[in-house]
Amino acid sequence: MPPSFVHRITKYDPADRDEHGHYTGAEEAVSDHGPVEAAYLAAIAAFAEASGIDRLEIREPAVTGLAHFGVKPSDGRHGLGGLFPPDLSGYHDGAEVSLPVALELVRGMLRDQGAWCRLESGDAFTVHVGWDQYVYVGSDQLCANAVARTRELGLFPEPMATSPYAAELQEPDVTEAAGDGFWARVHTVLASRKAVLLREGYVRNAVRFHRLTPENLDAVRTGLSPRALLTVWPDLNPDVGAVLATLLEEGSAEFVWEAQDGTIRHAVVDDTEYQELATLVAGARAACALPVYLDERHPLLCATLPDNDGVPRARW
């Protein structure tokens, strides 16, 4: 169940809203990178303290990608620089962070730097950052003192029935756990195909590709990010020219290729970039083109990595 008490926290005075609830005042819908932003963080900290929360879980983490979650250009690190390593290890669904780190994640979301996630503590506490400096804090406590503190900070806490960014309670699209049964099927596929391509979605809008063989399967499996979304595809085609020729005159594709140094690279491209792509992949050992639209994607296998107890909790 979602938290019982939800407040929308903004810098927008309710007196400056029209009959439809739309804000008509002079406040800009971007962070000031200064005292107002600091007030948001202090208000969230006050609600967390009132709720007895000092750690939060990252849920549905995302970074800038094909779908951009911010109105400002990304800084290249999605606002995560200084919080997580360049490979984003530690930034994954289910990762627990301290309240100070959670507040820095909120800061990055307020600044529209690219990263986005829900921050939760079970059913007891949630923080959701929406568009235009709207923040939704939910708690299983009334948090009257935190509400008063938020007003003292110059912000406006408004009671809400629920957060519009609350996780949907419907069944996730991917329910199969990548447990022993899944990996047994991967072994079976490898026995006939010798090699396959594994797409590892470790956060939303960010993926890694691995060319699986019977020899490296166990090593790749060990290094996968927690709760990753895994899809298995046929192996790369050594006839790169033929793969390029399959690209539609109109549309987009996720193009994957093995560079001369053996690394697997990928790019989402549309029909305006095909000529540039052909130059980019000149000399590649092998390649493939995967569809970008969900209703056109038909992998050989699809599953999500479960937690150590065997239960899949990622809401892909």
FITIDREN-980834 format. One record per residue: x, y, z of N, C-alpha, C in turn; residue number from 1. Coordinates in nm, 3 decimals. Atoms other than C-alpha are relative to their C-alpha. Layout:
# residues N
       nX       nY       nZ      caX      caY      caZ       cX       cY       cZ  num
        X        Y        Z        X        Y        Z        X        Y        Z  NUM
...
//
This chain:
# residues 316
       nX       nY       nZ      caX      caY      caZ       cX       cY       cZ  num
    0.084   -0.119    0.000    0.000    0.000    0.000    0.088    0.125    0.000    1
   -0.076   -0.124   -0.002    0.124    0.355   -0.071   -0.015    0.069    0.135    2
    0.011   -0.073   -0.128    0.188    0.592    0.224   -0.136    0.068    0.015    3
    0.133   -0.055   -0.026   -0.125    0.728    0.390   -0.005    0.151   -0.015    4
   -0.001   -0.146    0.000   -0.015    1.093    0.400    0.097    0.049   -0.108    5
   -0.080   -0.049    0.113    0.108    1.258    0.080   -0.013    0.151   -0.008    6
    0.001   -0.145    0.018    0.207    1.621    0.034    0.073    0.036   -0.128    7
   -0.068   -0.061    0.114    0.289    1.808   -0.283    0.074    0.123    0.051    8
   -0.082   -0.111   -0.048    0.574    2.045   -0.204    0.049    0.080   -0.120    9
   -0.043   -0.086    0.110    0.634    2.339   -0.436    0.033    0.139    0.052   10
   -0.025   -0.143   -0.027    0.750    2.700   -0.446   -0.115    0.086   -0.052   11
    0.110   -0.071    0.065    0.419    2.793   -0.611   -0.114    0.026    0.099   12
    0.106   -0.040   -0.093    0.169    2.985   -0.395   -0.135   -0.044   -0.056   13
    0.133    0.042    0.048   -0.176    2.820   -0.423   -0.091    0.117   -0.036   14
    0.082   -0.118    0.032   -0.322    3.171   -0.433    0.018    0.044   -0.145   15
   -0.028   -0.039    0.138   -0.166    3.207   -0.779   -0.040   -0.110   -0.099   16
    0.050    0.103    0.090   -0.357    2.917   -0.934   -0.139    0.038   -0.051   17
    0.132   -0.030    0.055   -0.657    2.947   -1.163   -0.100   -0.106    0.043   18
    0.105    0.091   -0.043   -0.984    2.758   -1.131    0.028   -0.145   -0.037   19
   -0.038    0.136    0.039   -0.823    2.455   -1.298    0.123   -0.050    0.076   20
   -0.118    0.039   -0.077   -0.531    2.448   -1.056    0.132    0.031   -0.068   21
   -0.123   -0.033    0.072   -0.280    2.580   -1.311    0.064    0.124    0.062   22
   -0.072   -0.112   -0.060   -0.013    2.808   -1.170    0.011    0.115   -0.098   23
   -0.002   -0.118    0.086   -0.031    3.162   -1.309    0.095    0.108    0.051   24
   -0.089   -0.099   -0.059    0.233    3.335   -1.098    0.130    0.016   -0.076   25
   -0.124   -0.039    0.067    0.583    3.456   -1.176    0.117   -0.095    0.025   26
   -0.110    0.092   -0.030    0.793    3.170   -1.034    0.037   -0.081   -0.124   27
   -0.045    0.078    0.115    1.005    2.999   -1.301    0.002   -0.149    0.034   28
    0.011    0.145   -0.022    0.972    2.622   -1.346    0.135   -0.070   -0.011   29
   -0.133    0.058   -0.002    1.344    2.558   -1.303    0.062    0.027    0.137   30
   -0.067   -0.019   -0.129    1.574    2.528   -1.002    0.083    0.128   -0.003   31
   -0.085   -0.119   -0.011    1.747    2.841   -0.880    0.144   -0.035    0.036   32
   -0.134    0.045   -0.041    2.052    2.630   -0.779    0.046    0.075    0.125   33
   -0.034   -0.083   -0.115    2.039    2.831   -0.460   -0.093   -0.023    0.117   34
    0.076    0.014   -0.124    1.821    2.903   -0.156   -0.133   -0.074   -0.014   35
    0.128    0.071    0.016    1.492    2.774   -0.299    0.026   -0.150   -0.014   36
   -0.037    0.141    0.012    1.655    2.448   -0.406    0.038   -0.057    0.136   37
   -0.040    0.046   -0.135    1.809    2.421   -0.058   -0.122   -0.017    0.089   38
    0.122    0.013   -0.080    1.465    2.477    0.093   -0.073   -0.130   -0.032   39
    0.060    0.128    0.038    1.326    2.181   -0.105    0.069   -0.115    0.074   40
   -0.073    0.110   -0.063    1.602    1.955    0.029   -0.022   -0.001    0.151   41
    0.023   -0.007   -0.145    1.555    2.080    0.386   -0.141   -0.049    0.035   42
    0.137    0.045   -0.026    1.180    2.016    0.363   -0.008   -0.153   -0.008   43
    0.000    0.147    0.011    1.234    1.658    0.241    0.069   -0.062    0.121   44
   -0.071    0.051   -0.118    1.486    1.604    0.522   -0.089    0.006    0.123   45
    0.089   -0.013   -0.116    1.228    1.729    0.774   -0.106   -0.110   -0.001   46
    0.098    0.109    0.010    0.968    1.481    0.647    0.064   -0.135    0.031   47
   -0.069    0.126   -0.028    1.225    1.199    0.657    0.025   -0.016    0.149   48
   -0.025    0.007   -0.145    1.321    1.285    1.015   -0.129   -0.029    0.076   49
    0.127    0.023   -0.067    0.956    1.299    1.120   -0.050   -0.143   -0.019   50
    0.043    0.137    0.030    0.907    0.956    0.962    0.099   -0.104    0.051   51
   -0.101    0.093   -0.051    1.217    0.804    1.126    0.079   -0.068   -0.110   52
   -0.066    0.058    0.116    1.385    0.747    0.788    0.139    0.060   -0.017   53
   -0.135   -0.052    0.028    1.762    0.773    0.734    0.064   -0.068   -0.121   54
   -0.047    0.065    0.122    1.801    0.546    0.430   -0.118   -0.020   -0.094   55
    0.106    0.016    0.100    1.606    0.517    0.106    0.047   -0.094   -0.109   56
   -0.028    0.094    0.107    1.585    0.263   -0.171   -0.024    0.066   -0.135   57
    0.015   -0.051    0.137    1.637    0.361   -0.535   -0.091   -0.096   -0.077   58
    0.089    0.083    0.080    1.353    0.236   -0.755   -0.012    0.060   -0.141   59
    0.014   -0.038    0.141    1.320    0.246   -1.136    0.099    0.109   -0.043   60
   -0.096   -0.104    0.039    1.643    0.442   -1.188    0.010    0.014   -0.151   61
   -0.011   -0.029    0.142    1.684    0.607   -1.527    0.108    0.104   -0.022   62
   -0.094   -0.103    0.040    1.939    0.817   -1.710   -0.044    0.055   -0.135   63
    0.031   -0.059    0.129    1.929    1.038   -2.016    0.028   -0.101   -0.110   64
   -0.020    0.093    0.109    1.883    0.828   -2.325   -0.091    0.035   -0.115   65
    0.093   -0.023    0.110    1.643    0.783   -2.615   -0.118    0.085    0.047   66
    0.100   -0.086   -0.063    1.379    0.928   -2.382    0.071    0.087    0.102   67
   -0.075   -0.091   -0.087    1.521    1.237   -2.207   -0.089    0.044    0.115   68
    0.081   -0.030   -0.116    1.399    1.293   -1.851    0.027    0.139    0.056   69
   -0.025   -0.135   -0.048    1.505    1.658   -1.825   -0.012    0.101   -0.110   70
    0.013   -0.104    0.102    1.459    1.988   -1.999    0.133    0.067   -0.028   71
   -0.132   -0.059    0.022    1.826    2.082   -1.972    0.093   -0.105   -0.058   72
   -0.096    0.097    0.054    2.116    1.921   -2.162    0.071   -0.074    0.112   73
   -0.069    0.079   -0.100    2.283    1.639   -1.971    0.144    0.045    0.013   74
   -0.140   -0.035   -0.022    2.623    1.706   -1.815    0.093   -0.115   -0.036   75
   -0.081    0.117    0.035    2.745    1.369   -1.945    0.004   -0.104    0.109   76
    0.005    0.095   -0.111    2.714    1.209   -1.602   -0.141   -0.010    0.055   77
    0.141    0.009   -0.036    2.336    1.254   -1.574   -0.029    0.059    0.138   78
    0.016   -0.054   -0.134    2.382    1.451   -1.251    0.044   -0.094    0.109   79
   -0.041    0.102   -0.098    2.534    1.146   -1.081    0.148    0.008    0.035   80
   -0.142   -0.014   -0.029    2.896    1.263   -1.076    0.023    0.029    0.147   81
   -0.028   -0.017   -0.142    3.042    1.238   -0.726   -0.084   -0.089    0.089   82
    0.086    0.090   -0.077    2.765    1.002   -0.616    0.027   -0.146   -0.033   83
   -0.023    0.137    0.046    2.841    0.692   -0.824    0.117    0.000   -0.097   84
   -0.111    0.010    0.096    3.138    0.568   -1.033   -0.048    0.022   -0.143   85
    0.038   -0.022    0.140    3.145    0.637   -1.409   -0.082   -0.113   -0.061   86
    0.079    0.110    0.055    3.005    0.289   -1.480   -0.136   -0.015    0.069   87
    0.128   -0.005   -0.072    2.710    0.372   -1.246   -0.023   -0.119    0.093   88
    0.018    0.109   -0.097    2.774    0.071   -1.024   -0.050    0.060    0.132   89
    0.064   -0.052   -0.120    2.562    0.118   -0.713   -0.126    0.078   -0.028   90
    0.123   -0.069    0.041    2.295    0.306   -0.907   -0.085   -0.100   -0.077   91
    0.084    0.103    0.062    2.046    0.031   -0.972   -0.126   -0.017    0.083   92
    0.126    0.024   -0.069    1.697   -0.074   -0.878    0.026   -0.080    0.126   93
   -0.016    0.070   -0.126    1.686   -0.175   -0.514    0.120    0.042    0.082   94
   -0.118   -0.045   -0.076    2.010   -0.003   -0.411   -0.044    0.091    0.114   95
    0.029   -0.085   -0.115    1.996    0.152   -0.065    0.105    0.109    0.010   96
   -0.092   -0.112   -0.017    2.147    0.497   -0.011   -0.037    0.074    0.127   97
    0.026   -0.080   -0.119    2.182    0.722    0.290   -0.086    0.120   -0.037   98
    0.083   -0.117    0.025    1.952    1.021    0.327    0.079    0.112   -0.068   99
   -0.075   -0.105    0.071    2.231    1.268    0.229    0.018   -0.031   -0.148  100
   -0.014    0.035    0.141    2.291    1.076   -0.096   -0.135    0.013   -0.070  101
    0.133   -0.014    0.058    1.915    1.060   -0.158   -0.032    0.146   -0.029  102
    0.026   -0.142    0.021    1.895    1.437   -0.117    0.080    0.054   -0.119  103
   -0.078   -0.042    0.117    2.174    1.482   -0.372   -0.063   -0.052   -0.129  104
    0.074    0.050    0.117    1.977    1.262   -0.612   -0.119    0.092   -0.029  105
    0.110   -0.094    0.019    1.680    1.493   -0.556    0.051    0.130   -0.061  106
   -0.057   -0.123    0.056    1.904    1.792   -0.627    0.021   -0.015   -0.151  107
   -0.023    0.024    0.142    2.006    1.640   -0.960   -0.128   -0.003   -0.080  108
    0.129    0.005    0.070    1.642    1.575   -1.050   -0.063    0.138   -0.008  109
    0.051   -0.137    0.004    1.541    1.930   -0.957    0.071    0.081   -0.108  110
   -0.077   -0.073    0.100    1.815    2.052   -1.189   -0.014   -0.058   -0.140  111
    0.026    0.062    0.130    1.694    1.828   -1.474    0.129   -0.041   -0.069  112
   -0.129    0.038    0.057    2.039    1.681   -1.527   -0.001   -0.136   -0.067  113
    0.010    0.124    0.077    1.913    1.354   -1.671   -0.039   -0.122    0.080  114
    0.035    0.117   -0.081    1.893    1.099   -1.390   -0.136    0.020    0.064  115
    0.130   -0.004   -0.069    1.555    1.014   -1.240   -0.021   -0.134    0.068  116
    0.037    0.124   -0.068    1.435    0.760   -0.987   -0.107    0.032    0.104  117
    0.083   -0.011   -0.119    1.176    0.700   -0.720    0.088   -0.032    0.120  118
   -0.071    0.029   -0.124    1.308    0.704   -0.365   -0.104   -0.049    0.101  119
    0.100    0.062   -0.084    1.126    0.475   -0.124    0.061   -0.066    0.122  120
   -0.033    0.085   -0.114    1.138    0.310    0.214   -0.122   -0.086    0.026  121
    0.116    0.087   -0.010    0.889    0.030    0.171   -0.129    0.078   -0.019  122
    0.126   -0.074    0.003    0.536    0.157    0.234    0.000    0.116    0.099  123
   -0.005   -0.100   -0.107    0.657    0.400    0.500    0.031    0.140   -0.050  124
   -0.047   -0.134    0.039    0.811    0.684    0.301    0.038   -0.002   -0.148  125
   -0.034   -0.011    0.141    0.845    0.798   -0.061    0.032    0.144   -0.034  126
   -0.029   -0.132    0.056    0.995    1.091   -0.249   -0.002   -0.014   -0.152  127
    0.010    0.000    0.146    0.900    1.157   -0.612    0.020    0.142   -0.050  128
   -0.024   -0.130    0.061    1.034    1.448   -0.818   -0.065    0.001   -0.137  129
    0.070   -0.010    0.127    0.807    1.551   -1.102    0.053    0.114   -0.085  130
   -0.037   -0.111    0.088    0.821    1.808   -1.377   -0.016    0.133    0.073  131
    0.024   -0.140   -0.039    0.854    2.181   -1.311    0.009    0.027    0.149  132
   -0.026   -0.025   -0.142    0.984    2.162   -0.953   -0.116   -0.042    0.090  133
    0.103    0.058   -0.086    0.692    1.958   -0.818    0.060   -0.122    0.069  134
   -0.052    0.111   -0.078    0.796    1.721   -0.538   -0.113   -0.058    0.084  135
    0.105    0.069   -0.074    0.569    1.463   -0.375    0.065   -0.087    0.107  136
   -0.055    0.075   -0.113    0.654    1.328   -0.029   -0.114   -0.075    0.067  137
    0.100    0.082   -0.065    0.457    1.041    0.119    0.056   -0.064    0.126  138
   -0.043    0.058   -0.126    0.474    0.907    0.473   -0.114   -0.075    0.065  139
    0.104    0.067   -0.078    0.290    0.669    0.701   -0.027    0.076    0.130  140
    0.019   -0.087   -0.115    0.312    0.947    0.962   -0.063    0.132   -0.046  141
    0.064   -0.126    0.035    0.113    1.272    0.971    0.102    0.111   -0.029  142
   -0.112   -0.093    0.023    0.438    1.476    0.991   -0.042    0.147    0.012  143
    0.048   -0.137   -0.017    0.270    1.791    1.123    0.116    0.098    0.017  144
   -0.114   -0.091   -0.020    0.601    1.941    1.234    0.075    0.024   -0.131  145
   -0.067   -0.015    0.128    0.754    1.877    0.892   -0.080    0.091   -0.093  146
    0.084   -0.089    0.079    0.458    2.048    0.727    0.023    0.144    0.042  147
   -0.025   -0.135   -0.051    0.511    2.351    0.951    0.138    0.048   -0.040  148
   -0.137   -0.037    0.037    0.883    2.348    0.881    0.007    0.037   -0.148  149
    0.002   -0.029    0.143    0.817    2.342    0.506   -0.054    0.140   -0.025  150
    0.055   -0.135    0.015    0.604    2.654    0.538    0.101    0.104    0.047  151
   -0.103   -0.092   -0.048    0.879    2.821    0.742    0.109    0.022   -0.105  152
   -0.102   -0.008    0.103    1.117    2.749    0.454   -0.047    0.078   -0.123  153
    0.053   -0.078    0.111    0.892    2.947    0.220   -0.062   -0.083   -0.110  154
    0.061    0.088    0.099    0.749    2.647    0.036   -0.144   -0.029    0.039  155
    0.142    0.023   -0.022    0.391    2.529    0.008   -0.030   -0.150   -0.001  156
    0.039    0.142   -0.006    0.299    2.178    0.131   -0.151   -0.013   -0.011  157
    0.143    0.017    0.022   -0.041    2.072   -0.001   -0.035   -0.148    0.009  158
    0.040    0.140   -0.011   -0.215    1.748    0.102   -0.053   -0.053   -0.133  159
    0.044    0.065    0.123   -0.275    1.505   -0.186   -0.051   -0.139    0.034  160
    0.048    0.137   -0.020   -0.464    1.179   -0.214    0.110   -0.101   -0.028  161
   -0.110    0.089    0.037   -0.164    1.017   -0.382    0.096    0.077   -0.088  162
   -0.097   -0.059    0.092    0.148    1.098   -0.580   -0.030   -0.045   -0.142  163
    0.021    0.043    0.138    0.098    1.101   -0.959    0.115   -0.084   -0.053  164
   -0.116    0.078    0.042    0.438    0.932   -0.979    0.011   -0.131    0.079  165
   -0.001    0.127   -0.072    0.345    0.640   -0.754    0.011   -0.115   -0.099  166
   -0.018    0.116    0.087    0.449    0.308   -0.903   -0.134   -0.065   -0.026  167
    0.125    0.067    0.034    0.167    0.141   -1.088   -0.004   -0.137    0.066  168
    0.014    0.127   -0.070    0.031   -0.162   -0.907   -0.029   -0.115   -0.095  169
    0.028    0.107    0.094   -0.035   -0.357   -1.225    0.122   -0.091   -0.016  170
   -0.107    0.098    0.020    0.170   -0.663   -1.316    0.105    0.057   -0.095  171
   -0.104   -0.049    0.091    0.507   -0.569   -1.469    0.001   -0.078   -0.131  172
   -0.003    0.065    0.132    0.568   -0.650   -1.835    0.084   -0.128    0.002  173
   -0.089    0.115   -0.007    0.850   -0.893   -1.749   -0.011   -0.062    0.139  174
    0.022    0.066   -0.128    0.771   -1.144   -1.475    0.091   -0.120    0.020  175
   -0.087    0.118   -0.017    1.013   -1.431   -1.544    0.129    0.039    0.070  176
   -0.126   -0.022   -0.070    1.308   -1.449   -1.309    0.114   -0.069   -0.074  177
   -0.118    0.058    0.064    1.651   -1.506   -1.458    0.073   -0.087    0.103  178
   -0.057    0.095   -0.094    1.715   -1.798   -1.226    0.064   -0.116   -0.072  179
   -0.070    0.116    0.057    1.862   -2.140   -1.285   -0.069   -0.051   -0.126  180
    0.072    0.047    0.118    1.587   -2.235   -1.532    0.030    0.085   -0.122  181
   -0.032   -0.091    0.111    1.656   -1.928   -1.745    0.139   -0.030   -0.054  182
   -0.138    0.022    0.045    2.030   -1.993   -1.754    0.016   -0.139   -0.063  183
   -0.002    0.131    0.065    1.967   -2.359   -1.840   -0.047    0.013   -0.146  184
    0.046   -0.022    0.137    1.774   -2.239   -2.146    0.106    0.073   -0.083  185
   -0.110   -0.067    0.070    2.062   -2.006   -2.235    0.105   -0.103   -0.043  186
   -0.095    0.108    0.034    2.295   -2.310   -2.222   -0.051   -0.080   -0.120  187
    0.059    0.077    0.111    2.056   -2.497   -2.453    0.012    0.076   -0.131  188
   -0.011   -0.082    0.121    2.049   -2.210   -2.702    0.145    0.004   -0.047  189
   -0.142   -0.006    0.037    2.429   -2.186   -2.693    0.048   -0.131   -0.060  190
   -0.043    0.130    0.052    2.461   -2.558   -2.760   -0.025   -0.011   -0.150  191
    0.033    0.007    0.143    2.300   -2.508   -3.102    0.054    0.118   -0.079  192
   -0.039   -0.120    0.073    2.404   -2.153   -3.188    0.147    0.038    0.021  193
   -0.141   -0.027   -0.031    2.759   -2.145   -3.036    0.022    0.136    0.065  194
   -0.013   -0.133   -0.059    2.717   -1.774   -2.951   -0.133    0.073   -0.016  195
    0.119   -0.085    0.006    2.432   -1.530   -2.874    0.036    0.136    0.056  196
   -0.021   -0.135   -0.050    2.399   -1.165   -2.787   -0.090    0.023    0.121  197
    0.076   -0.030   -0.122    2.291   -1.067   -2.435   -0.007    0.151    0.018  198
    0.023   -0.144   -0.025    2.140   -0.722   -2.384   -0.034    0.017    0.148  199
    0.018   -0.022   -0.145    2.170   -0.609   -2.020   -0.048    0.142    0.024  200
    0.053   -0.131   -0.038    1.941   -0.322   -1.925    0.020    0.019    0.149  201
   -0.033   -0.010   -0.143    2.094   -0.215   -1.596   -0.069    0.118    0.067  202
    0.095   -0.103   -0.043    1.897    0.112   -1.560   -0.080    0.038   -0.124  203
    0.080   -0.039    0.115    1.628    0.259   -1.781    0.080    0.097   -0.088  204
   -0.073   -0.079    0.100    1.780    0.408   -2.100    0.150   -0.028   -0.003  205
   -0.143    0.034    0.002    2.120    0.245   -2.035    0.014   -0.151   -0.010  206
   -0.018    0.144    0.021    2.230   -0.096   -2.163    0.146   -0.032   -0.027  207
   -0.128    0.059    0.040    2.537   -0.312   -2.206   -0.029   -0.125   -0.081  208
    0.013    0.121    0.081    2.582   -0.587   -2.464    0.117   -0.093    0.028  209
   -0.102    0.103   -0.020    2.771   -0.913   -2.415   -0.020   -0.107   -0.106  210
    0.006    0.112    0.095    2.853   -1.173   -2.678    0.029   -0.127    0.080  211
   -0.011    0.118   -0.086    2.788   -1.495   -2.489    0.048   -0.121   -0.079  212
   -0.044    0.130    0.051    2.971   -1.820   -2.558   -0.001   -0.097    0.118  213
   -0.005    0.095   -0.112    2.982   -2.142   -2.356    0.118    0.027    0.093  214
   -0.120   -0.021   -0.080    3.327   -2.037   -2.237   -0.012    0.120    0.095  215
    0.002   -0.119   -0.085    3.242   -1.691   -2.098   -0.132    0.020    0.073  216
    0.133   -0.019   -0.056    2.881   -1.743   -1.987    0.004    0.024    0.151  217
   -0.001   -0.013   -0.145    2.957   -1.790   -1.616    0.062    0.133    0.044  218
   -0.066   -0.126   -0.037    3.191   -1.489   -1.603   -0.092    0.119   -0.026  219
    0.093   -0.110    0.031    2.938   -1.260   -1.774   -0.113    0.002    0.101  220
    0.112    0.008   -0.094    2.659   -1.383   -1.548    0.039    0.059    0.136  221
   -0.046   -0.050   -0.130    2.864   -1.300   -1.237    0.008    0.152    0.003  222
   -0.020   -0.144    0.002    2.922   -0.942   -1.349   -0.123    0.083   -0.032  223
    0.121   -0.074    0.036    2.562   -0.848   -1.431   -0.049    0.086    0.116  224
    0.051   -0.092   -0.101    2.403   -0.556   -1.248   -0.125   -0.056    0.067  225
    0.120    0.051   -0.068    2.140   -0.640   -0.982   -0.128    0.047   -0.067  226
    0.134   -0.026    0.053    1.782   -0.657   -1.107   -0.001    0.042   -0.147  227
   -0.007   -0.039    0.141    1.892   -0.608   -1.468   -0.107   -0.072   -0.081  228
    0.091    0.061    0.097    1.652   -0.674   -1.754    0.086   -0.064   -0.109  229
   -0.084    0.076    0.092    1.805   -0.944   -1.977   -0.083   -0.047   -0.119  230
    0.060    0.057    0.121    1.713   -1.023   -2.336    0.111   -0.065   -0.081  231
   -0.097    0.077    0.078    1.890   -1.281   -2.550   -0.041    0.005   -0.146  232
    0.024   -0.017    0.143    1.922   -1.227   -2.926    0.096   -0.088   -0.080  233
   -0.095    0.073    0.085    2.081   -1.416   -3.216    0.134    0.072   -0.007  234
   -0.136   -0.053    0.004    2.454   -1.367   -3.259    0.015    0.108   -0.107  235
   -0.034   -0.101    0.099    2.606   -1.077   -3.451    0.032   -0.065   -0.134  236
   -0.023    0.048    0.136    2.631   -1.117   -3.828    0.134    0.055   -0.050  237
   -0.129   -0.051    0.049    2.987   -1.097   -3.971   -0.011    0.082   -0.129  238
    0.019   -0.080    0.121    2.845   -0.944   -4.291   -0.064    0.134    0.039  239
    0.049   -0.128   -0.051    2.817   -0.587   -4.159   -0.075    0.076   -0.109  240
    0.067   -0.067    0.110    2.722   -0.451   -4.501   -0.142   -0.048   -0.018  241
    0.134    0.055    0.014    2.425   -0.684   -4.519   -0.092    0.051    0.111  242
    0.080   -0.051   -0.111    2.308   -0.569   -4.176   -0.038    0.146   -0.026  243
    0.029   -0.140    0.033    2.335   -0.203   -4.281   -0.109    0.009   -0.106  244
    0.098   -0.002    0.109    2.129   -0.286   -4.590   -0.141   -0.032    0.049  245
    0.133    0.035   -0.051    1.842   -0.415   -4.373   -0.069    0.118    0.066  246
    0.060   -0.116   -0.066    1.785   -0.073   -4.214   -0.106    0.062   -0.090  247
    0.110   -0.057    0.077    1.457    0.078   -4.322    0.032    0.142   -0.043  248
   -0.022   -0.136    0.048    1.453    0.395   -4.526   -0.057    0.103    0.097  249
    0.057   -0.088   -0.102    1.237    0.549   -4.255   -0.014   -0.079    0.129  250
    0.013    0.067   -0.129    1.252    0.463   -3.889    0.128    0.003    0.078  251
   -0.114    0.006   -0.090    1.492    0.395   -3.606    0.036   -0.144    0.028  252
   -0.047    0.134   -0.035    1.698    0.097   -3.496    0.109    0.012    0.105  253
   -0.113    0.009   -0.093    1.936   -0.005   -3.222    0.107   -0.084   -0.070  254
   -0.105    0.068    0.076    2.254   -0.091   -3.409    0.111   -0.042    0.096  255
   -0.100    0.058   -0.090    2.502   -0.318   -3.230    0.113   -0.056   -0.086  256
   -0.112    0.053    0.079    2.852   -0.399   -3.356    0.119   -0.032    0.090  257
   -0.124    0.037   -0.069    3.176   -0.562   -3.248    0.115    0.073   -0.069  258
   -0.112   -0.077    0.055    3.469   -0.325   -3.298    0.122   -0.088   -0.018  259
   -0.122    0.076    0.026    3.813   -0.435   -3.408    0.069   -0.044    0.128  260
   -0.064    0.037   -0.127    3.930   -0.438   -3.044   -0.082   -0.100    0.080  261
    0.082    0.102   -0.066    3.655   -0.687   -2.956   -0.109    0.054    0.090  262
    0.105   -0.057   -0.083    3.435   -0.445   -2.761   -0.132    0.004   -0.077  263
    0.133   -0.006    0.059    3.060   -0.448   -2.823   -0.054    0.141    0.022  264
    0.051   -0.137   -0.007    2.921   -0.103   -2.902   -0.140    0.006   -0.058  265
    0.137   -0.011    0.050    2.573    0.021   -2.980   -0.039    0.146   -0.010  266
    0.054   -0.134    0.017    2.381    0.327   -3.089   -0.141   -0.009   -0.053  267
    0.134   -0.011    0.055    2.018    0.415   -3.148    0.003    0.107   -0.107  268
   -0.012   -0.091    0.114    1.997    0.577   -3.491   -0.132    0.004   -0.076  269
    0.115   -0.007    0.089    1.728    0.699   -3.727    0.048    0.015   -0.143  270
   -0.036    0.003    0.142    1.718    0.725   -4.104    0.087    0.118   -0.043  271
   -0.086   -0.114    0.036    1.895    1.063   -4.103    0.145   -0.024    0.036  272
   -0.135    0.024   -0.050    2.203    0.906   -3.943    0.065   -0.125   -0.059  273
   -0.051    0.127    0.051    2.252    0.589   -4.149    0.135    0.017   -0.070  274
   -0.127   -0.020    0.069    2.531    0.735   -4.362    0.114    0.020    0.099  275
   -0.100   -0.020   -0.105    2.718    0.853   -4.055    0.029   -0.131    0.071  276
   -0.018    0.130   -0.065    2.661    0.511   -3.898    0.092   -0.090   -0.082  277
   -0.082    0.085    0.085    2.814    0.333   -4.197    0.148    0.037    0.013  278
   -0.139   -0.044   -0.019    3.129    0.543   -4.153    0.052   -0.043    0.137  279
   -0.039    0.032   -0.137    3.133    0.482   -3.779    0.037   -0.147    0.016  280
   -0.021    0.144   -0.020    3.117    0.102   -3.810    0.091   -0.061   -0.106  281
   -0.094    0.053    0.100    3.363    0.069   -4.099    0.111   -0.077    0.071  282
   -0.101    0.085   -0.062    3.597   -0.215   -4.010   -0.052   -0.085    0.113  283
    0.056    0.083   -0.107    3.360   -0.371   -3.756    0.004   -0.148   -0.039  284
   -0.007    0.144    0.024    3.388   -0.748   -3.719   -0.136   -0.061   -0.030  285
    0.135    0.056    0.015    3.013   -0.814   -3.698   -0.099    0.100    0.055  286
    0.101   -0.096   -0.043    2.685   -0.636   -3.633   -0.139   -0.062   -0.003  287
    0.141    0.034    0.013    2.309   -0.660   -3.592   -0.081    0.126    0.023  288
    0.091   -0.113   -0.021    2.011   -0.423   -3.592   -0.122   -0.051    0.075  289
    0.114    0.041   -0.081    1.748   -0.457   -3.320   -0.110    0.105   -0.008  290
    0.109   -0.098    0.002    1.404   -0.294   -3.333   -0.006    0.078    0.130  291
    0.007   -0.083   -0.120    1.346   -0.009   -3.090   -0.141    0.003    0.060  292
    0.137   -0.006   -0.049    0.968   -0.042   -3.058   -0.038   -0.133    0.066  293
    0.026    0.119   -0.081    0.843   -0.283   -2.793   -0.082   -0.105   -0.073  294
    0.085    0.099    0.066    0.576   -0.444   -3.010    0.070   -0.070   -0.116  295
   -0.077    0.063    0.107    0.844   -0.531   -3.268    0.118   -0.081    0.054  296
   -0.116    0.068   -0.060    1.097   -0.677   -3.025   -0.038   -0.142    0.038  297
    0.029    0.140   -0.027    1.099   -1.056   -3.017    0.130   -0.075    0.028  298
   -0.126    0.068   -0.034    1.410   -1.182   -2.835   -0.021   -0.151    0.016  299
    0.006    0.144   -0.023    1.494   -1.548   -2.795   -0.045   -0.030    0.142  300
    0.032    0.018   -0.141    1.465   -1.517   -2.416   -0.007    0.138    0.066  301
    0.013   -0.127   -0.072    1.366   -1.241   -2.172   -0.031   -0.029    0.146  302
    0.022    0.020   -0.144    1.387   -1.227   -1.792    0.067    0.113    0.076  303
   -0.062   -0.101   -0.086    1.483   -1.002   -1.503    0.072   -0.069    0.114  304
   -0.078    0.062   -0.107    1.749   -1.081   -1.246   -0.073    0.012    0.133  305
    0.066   -0.005   -0.131    1.595   -1.175   -0.911    0.098    0.042    0.109  306
   -0.085   -0.022   -0.117    1.725   -1.083   -0.567    0.056   -0.133    0.047  307
   -0.067    0.122   -0.047    1.933   -1.333   -0.372   -0.097   -0.107    0.049  308
    0.098    0.099   -0.046    1.616   -1.497   -0.239   -0.079   -0.061   -0.115  309
    0.066    0.057    0.116    1.508   -1.578   -0.595   -0.125    0.074   -0.046  310
    0.121   -0.075    0.034    1.225   -1.321   -0.605    0.035    0.118   -0.091  311
   -0.024   -0.117    0.086    1.219   -1.074   -0.898   -0.081    0.120    0.051  312
    0.069   -0.117   -0.054    1.136   -0.728   -0.760    0.009    0.122   -0.091  313
   -0.008   -0.113    0.091    1.234   -0.499   -1.046   -0.131    0.015   -0.074  314
    0.129   -0.026    0.066    0.926   -0.334   -1.200    0.025    0.044   -0.144  315
   -0.025   -0.034    0.140    1.036   -0.345   -1.564   -0.131   -0.001   -0.076  316
//
